[in-house]
Amino acid sequence: MGVRAFILIETEVGMADAVSMAVREISGVVSADDVTGPYDVIVQAEAATVHDLGKLVVSKVQLIEGITKTLTCPVISL
């Protein structure tokens, strides 16, 4: 395993379920769950490198219809 991250997603009203279903289809996505609070969907993703993680977010996740904002939180080991 290379890099793991949580991707916090805000969606348009009523789009959380459709967004989480679409995100689950992306290679590298481990899980995608609808949540309550300031974000609508939380995704766990894995990639070989930070660069690959960035490509996954920018060229795949952010292109899904209904997403208005993402925040990527890489997992670190202290």
N, CA and C of each residue as an Amber inpcrd file, in Angstrom:
protein
   234
   0.8440000  -1.1740000   0.0000000   0.0000000   0.0000000   0.0000000
   0.8910000   1.2400000   0.0000000   0.5370000   2.2330000  -0.8140000
   1.2890000   3.4660000  -0.8870000   0.6970000   4.5520000  -0.0110000
  -0.2450000   5.2950000  -0.5480000  -0.8430000   6.4390000   0.1320000
  -2.3280000   6.1730000   0.3380000  -2.7870000   6.4370000   1.5690000
  -4.2230000   6.3550000   1.8570000  -4.7130000   7.7590000   2.1720000
  -5.9760000   8.0160000   1.8660000  -6.5520000   9.3260000   2.1590000
  -8.0480000   9.2110000   2.3580000  -8.5840000  10.1670000   3.0970000
 -10.0220000  10.3450000   3.1980000 -10.3610000  11.5680000   2.3620000
 -11.3850000  11.4500000   1.5350000 -11.8330000  12.5460000   0.6900000
 -13.2140000  12.9520000   1.1850000 -13.3200000  14.1730000   1.6860000
 -14.5830000  14.6930000   2.1980000 -15.2640000  15.4460000   1.0680000
 -16.5190000  15.1160000   0.8140000 -17.2210000  15.6450000  -0.3540000
 -18.4920000  16.3760000   0.0510000 -18.6700000  17.5710000  -0.4880000
 -19.9460000  18.2810000  -0.4070000 -20.6440000  18.0830000  -1.7450000
 -21.9590000  17.8590000  -1.6960000 -22.7230000  17.6380000  -2.9190000
 -23.8590000  18.6490000  -3.0220000 -24.4390000  18.6990000  -4.2060000
 -25.6680000  19.4580000  -4.3740000 -26.7520000  18.7790000  -3.5420000
 -27.7650000  19.5260000  -3.1580000 -28.8550000  18.9850000  -2.3510000
 -29.4830000  17.7740000  -3.0450000 -29.6170000  16.6960000  -2.2820000
 -30.2520000  15.4920000  -2.8010000 -29.3710000  14.5950000  -3.6530000
 -28.0840000  14.9120000  -3.7790000 -27.1940000  14.1470000  -4.6610000
 -26.2290000  13.2180000  -3.9280000 -26.2520000  13.1890000  -2.6120000
 -25.2620000  12.4150000  -1.8540000 -25.2680000  10.9400000  -2.2420000
 -26.4300000  10.3130000  -2.3200000 -26.4910000   8.8860000  -2.6230000
 -25.9570000   8.5890000  -4.0250000 -26.3480000   9.3930000  -5.0010000
 -25.8710000   9.1890000  -6.3750000 -24.3580000   9.3860000  -6.4600000
 -23.8460000  10.3870000  -5.7500000 -22.4050000  10.6460000  -5.7550000
 -21.6600000   9.4860000  -5.1130000 -22.1060000   9.0180000  -3.9550000
 -21.3900000   7.9140000  -3.2960000 -21.4120000   6.6480000  -4.1460000
 -22.5260000   6.3880000  -4.8270000 -22.5850000   5.2170000  -5.7110000
 -21.6090000   5.3580000  -6.8760000 -21.5090000   6.5490000  -7.4600000
 -20.5990000   6.7720000  -8.5830000 -19.1360000   6.6820000  -8.1330000
 -18.8300000   7.2220000  -6.9710000 -17.4520000   7.2090000  -6.4650000
 -16.9900000   5.7740000  -6.1960000 -17.8910000   4.9360000  -5.7110000
 -17.5330000   3.5370000  -5.4210000 -17.0380000   2.7890000  -6.6480000
 -17.4010000   3.2380000  -7.8300000 -17.0040000   2.5790000  -9.0740000
 -15.5760000   2.9210000  -9.5050000 -14.9420000   3.8870000  -8.8630000
 -13.6010000   4.3410000  -9.2500000 -12.5450000   3.4100000  -8.6720000
 -11.6220000   2.9830000  -9.5150000 -10.5100000   2.1600000  -9.0640000
  -9.6650000   2.9520000  -8.0670000  -9.3620000   2.3380000  -6.9420000
  -8.6010000   3.0080000  -5.8910000  -9.4770000   3.4500000  -4.7290000
 -10.7900000   3.4740000  -4.9310000 -11.7140000   3.8290000  -3.8530000
 -12.0020000   2.5710000  -3.0340000 -11.7360000   2.6550000  -1.7410000
 -11.9460000   1.5370000  -0.8310000 -13.3870000   1.5440000  -0.3130000
 -13.8840000   2.7320000   0.0290000 -15.2600000   2.8510000   0.5120000
 -15.7570000   4.2660000   0.2650000 -17.0790000   4.4060000   0.2270000
 -17.7230000   5.7090000   0.0920000 -19.0340000   5.6400000   0.8720000
 -19.1770000   6.5220000   1.8430000 -20.3420000   6.4850000   2.7190000
 -21.0180000   7.8440000   2.7930000 -22.3540000   7.8330000   2.7700000
 -23.1300000   9.0410000   3.0040000 -23.0620000   9.3430000   4.5000000
 -22.8900000  10.6100000   4.8490000 -22.8020000  11.0200000   6.2530000
 -23.6170000  12.2960000   6.4650000 -23.8370000  12.6360000   7.7210000
 -24.4680000  13.9070000   8.0500000 -23.4020000  14.8410000   8.5870000
 -23.6940000  16.1180000   8.5830000 -22.7350000  17.1070000   9.0680000
 -22.3320000  18.0330000   7.9400000 -21.1660000  18.6510000   8.0480000
 -20.7610000  19.6220000   7.0230000 -20.4350000  18.9950000   5.6700000
 -20.1490000  17.6960000   5.6460000 -19.8900000  16.9910000   4.3910000
 -20.9870000  15.9720000   4.1620000 -21.1730000  15.5890000   2.9180000
 -22.2560000  14.6790000   2.5570000 -21.7890000  13.2460000   2.2930000
 -20.5400000  13.1080000   1.8320000 -19.9680000  11.7970000   1.5210000
 -18.5260000  11.7820000   2.0090000 -18.1220000  10.6770000   2.6220000
 -16.7170000  10.4860000   2.9890000 -16.2040000   9.2540000   2.2640000
 -15.0830000   9.4290000   1.5770000 -14.4830000   8.3760000   0.7530000
 -13.1300000   7.9950000   1.3350000 -12.8340000   6.7180000   1.3580000
 -11.4830000   6.2580000   1.6720000 -10.8790000   5.7570000   0.3740000
  -9.6870000   6.2620000   0.0430000  -9.0380000   5.9040000  -1.2190000
  -7.5850000   5.5140000  -0.9740000  -7.0470000   4.7360000  -1.9050000
  -5.6430000   4.3220000  -1.8680000  -5.0300000   4.5220000  -3.2380000
  -3.7550000   4.8970000  -3.2540000  -3.0090000   5.0590000  -4.4990000
  -1.5470000   4.7390000  -4.2280000  -0.8080000   4.4770000  -5.2840000
   0.6040000   4.1200000  -5.1390000   1.4460000   5.2950000  -4.6520000
   1.1410000   6.4970000  -5.1420000   1.9230000   7.6890000  -4.7900000
   0.9850000   8.8660000  -4.5380000   1.5200000   9.9230000  -3.9550000
   0.7440000  11.1450000  -3.7560000   0.3030000  11.6970000  -5.1080000
   1.1690000  11.6210000  -6.0910000   0.8220000  12.0860000  -7.4370000
  -0.3810000  11.3060000  -7.9810000  -0.3620000   9.9910000  -7.8270000
  -1.4810000   9.1670000  -8.2900000  -2.7680000   9.4880000  -7.5310000
  -2.6380000   9.7680000  -6.2530000  -3.8040000  10.1540000  -5.4580000
  -4.3870000  11.4680000  -5.9840000  -3.5240000  12.4250000  -6.2680000
  -3.9850000  13.6970000  -6.8280000  -4.7040000  13.5090000  -8.1520000
  -4.1560000  12.6510000  -9.0090000  -4.8090000  12.3750000 -10.2980000
  -6.1710000  11.7320000 -10.0960000  -6.2740000  10.8130000  -9.1360000
  -7.5440000  10.1630000  -8.8590000  -8.5920000  11.2050000  -8.4570000
  -8.2160000  12.1250000  -7.5780000  -9.1660000  13.1370000  -7.1000000
  -9.5410000  14.1040000  -8.2170000  -8.5510000  14.6480000  -8.9050000
  -8.8120000  15.7050000  -9.8920000  -9.4280000  15.1720000 -11.1780000
  -8.9580000  14.0320000 -11.6690000  -9.4300000  13.5720000 -12.9770000
 -10.5640000  12.5560000 -12.9120000 -10.9120000  12.0910000 -11.7020000
 -12.0020000  11.1250000 -11.5950000 -13.0710000  11.5860000 -10.6070000
 -12.7060000  11.7700000  -9.3620000 -13.7020000  12.1070000  -8.3350000
 -14.3640000  13.4510000  -8.6210000 -13.5750000  14.4920000  -8.8360000
 -14.1510000  15.8290000  -8.9890000 -14.9940000  15.9940000 -10.2510000
 -14.9210000  15.0700000 -11.1830000 -15.7080000  15.1600000 -12.4070000
 -17.1100000  14.5590000 -12.2640000 -17.3900000  13.9580000 -11.1140000
 -18.7010000  13.3430000 -10.9070000 -19.7590000  14.4310000 -10.7430000
 -20.8520000  14.2750000 -11.4890000 -21.9390000  15.2390000 -11.4360000
 -22.5430000  15.2760000 -10.0330000 -22.7360000  16.4730000  -9.5120000
 -23.3430000  16.6560000  -8.1990000 -22.3600000  17.0390000  -7.1180000
 -21.0640000  16.8960000  -7.3950000 -20.0530000  17.2910000  -6.4060000
 -19.8030000  18.7830000  -6.5210000 -19.8410000  19.4710000  -5.3740000
 -19.5680000  20.9080000  -5.3670000 -18.2170000  21.2430000  -4.7470000
 -17.6980000  20.3510000  -3.8710000 -16.4240000  20.6480000  -3.2040000
 -15.8320000  19.3600000  -2.6520000 -14.4920000  19.2520000  -2.7160000
 -13.8010000  18.1250000  -2.0890000 -12.6880000  18.6410000  -1.1890000
 -12.3740000  17.8540000  -0.1690000 -11.2320000  18.1320000   0.7070000
 -10.5160000  16.8000000   0.9030000  -9.2720000  16.7130000   0.4620000
  -8.5100000  15.4660000   0.5490000  -7.6170000  15.4930000   1.7710000
  -7.7240000  14.4490000   2.5990000  -6.9680000  14.3590000   3.8490000
  -6.1030000  13.1010000   3.8110000  -4.8160000  13.2310000   3.4140000
  -3.9430000  12.0630000   3.3920000  -3.7090000  11.5290000   4.8140000
  -3.6300000  10.2090000   4.9290000  -3.3570000   9.5710000   6.2020000
  -1.8500000   9.5760000   6.4350000  -1.4320000   9.9430000   7.6500000
   0.0000000   9.9640000   7.9700000   0.2770000   9.0390000   9.1560000
   1.5160000   8.6070000   9.2850000   1.9310000   7.8180000  10.4450000
   2.9030000   8.6370000  11.2490000   2.5730000   8.8570000  12.5120000
   3.4430000   9.6640000  13.3900000   4.2750000   8.7760000  14.2580000
